[in-house]
Amino acid sequence: MQTLQKLFYRVSKQGADVFRIDLQNRLRRLDLQKIAEIDLDSKTISKTESIELSQEEQSDMQNWLEIRHGQLELRSQNDINRLIEALNHAANWIETKANDEQIAKIGDPVLMAMHDLRATIVRKMAQKTSPGGKDD
């Protein structure tokens, strides 16, 4: 029989709320007690007032934080790879299948987005190569 996890992570855009799972409920149902919040941007774990965290719980949350950062980094890279593929598919569609009306409808928004992307990439690359450049 598989043992249940001791903590549950309710994921949000900013991180997660962490709950302790109470399996000893006399009604034989799971109870969740909020014990902490994790902020992915600042990489902090804030415990809920009046809650004592065990060393195991703290370690589990720190491990979750590190794993989640890795997942989001990988997802971000995958998003960029899909964007490159989508740009290639769009170019192929425009070249081979789009009619004049379709091109007129999507042309300006696509060109503006591409201009913005190109300008951002050029600016960031210039910052990296310039002697006093900032690395944001």
C-alpha positions in Angstrom: 0.0 0.0 0.0 1.3 3.5 -0.9 1.8 5.9 2.0 0.3 9.3 1.7 2.4 12.4 1.6 2.6 14.4 4.7 2.4 17.8 3.0 0.2 19.1 0.3 1.3 22.1 -1.9 -1.4 24.3 -3.4 0.5 25.8 -6.3 -0.1 29.5 -7.3 1.6 31.8 -9.7 3.7 33.2 -6.9 4.6 29.9 -5.2 2.5 27.7 -3.0 0.5 27.4 0.1 1.7 24.4 2.2 -0.7 22.3 4.1 -0.1 19.6 6.7 -2.2 16.5 6.0 -4.0 15.2 9.1 -4.8 11.5 8.7 -5.9 11.0 12.3 -9.3 12.6 11.9 -11.9 10.6 13.7 -14.3 10.9 10.7 -11.7 9.2 8.6 -11.3 12.1 6.1 -8.3 14.2 5.2 -7.9 17.5 7.0 -5.5 20.1 5.7 -3.9 22.6 8.0 -2.2 25.5 6.4 1.4 25.7 7.8 3.4 27.9 5.4 3.6 29.9 2.3 6.4 29.6 -0.3 7.4 32.6 -2.4 9.2 31.5 -5.6 10.5 35.0 -6.5 12.2 35.6 -3.1 12.8 31.9 -2.5 11.4 32.3 1.0 9.3 30.0 3.2 7.0 31.8 5.7 5.4 29.7 8.4 1.9 30.3 9.5 1.7 32.1 12.9 1.5 29.7 15.9 2.6 26.7 13.8 5.8 24.8 14.7 7.5 23.2 11.7 9.4 20.0 12.1 12.9 19.7 10.6 11.4 17.2 8.1 8.7 19.6 7.0 11.2 22.4 6.6 13.5 20.1 4.5 10.6 18.9 2.4 9.5 22.5 1.7 13.0 23.6 0.7 13.3 20.5 -1.5 10.0 21.4 -3.1 11.2 25.0 -3.7 14.3 23.8 -5.5 12.4 21.2 -7.6 9.8 23.8 -8.5 12.4 26.3 -9.6 13.9 23.7 -11.9 10.5 22.8 -13.3 9.7 26.4 -14.1 13.1 27.0 -15.7 12.6 23.9 -17.9 9.1 25.0 -18.8 10.4 28.5 -19.7 13.0 27.0 -22.0 10.4 24.7 -23.6 8.1 27.7 -24.1 10.9 29.4 -26.1 11.5 26.3 -28.1 7.8 26.1 -29.0 7.8 29.8 -29.9 10.7 29.3 -32.3 8.8 26.4 -33.9 5.5 28.4 -34.0 7.4 31.3 -35.8 8.6 28.8 -38.3 5.1 27.3 -38.8 3.7 30.9 -39.2 6.3 31.7 -41.8 5.5 28.5 -43.7 1.7 29.2 -43.5 2.1 32.8 -44.7 4.4 31.6 -47.6 2.3 28.7 -48.7 -1.4 29.0 -47.6 -2.4 32.5 -46.4 -4.4 34.7 -48.8 -4.0 38.4 -49.1 -6.9 39.1 -46.7 -5.4 36.9 -44.0 -2.0 38.5 -44.3 -3.5 41.9 -44.1 -5.4 40.9 -40.9 -2.4 39.5 -39.0 0.4 41.4 -40.6 0.7 44.4 -38.3 0.2 42.7 -35.0 2.7 40.0 -35.9 5.3 42.5 -37.2 4.9 44.6 -34.0 5.4 41.6 -31.8 8.4 40.5 -33.8 9.8 44.0 -33.7 9.4 44.2 -29.9 11.0 40.7 -29.5 13.9 41.6 -31.8 14.6 45.0 -30.0 14.5 43.3 -26.6 17.0 40.6 -27.7 19.3 43.1 -29.3 19.2 45.3 -26.2 19.9 42.4 -23.8 22.8 41.1 -26.0 24.3 44.6 -26.2 24.1 44.9 -22.4 26.1 41.7 -22.0 28.8 42.7 -24.4 29.3 46.3 -23.4 32.0 47.1 -20.9 29.6 48.8 -18.4 26.5 46.9 -19.4 23.9 45.9 -16.8 22.8 42.3 -16.5 19.2 42.6 -15.4 
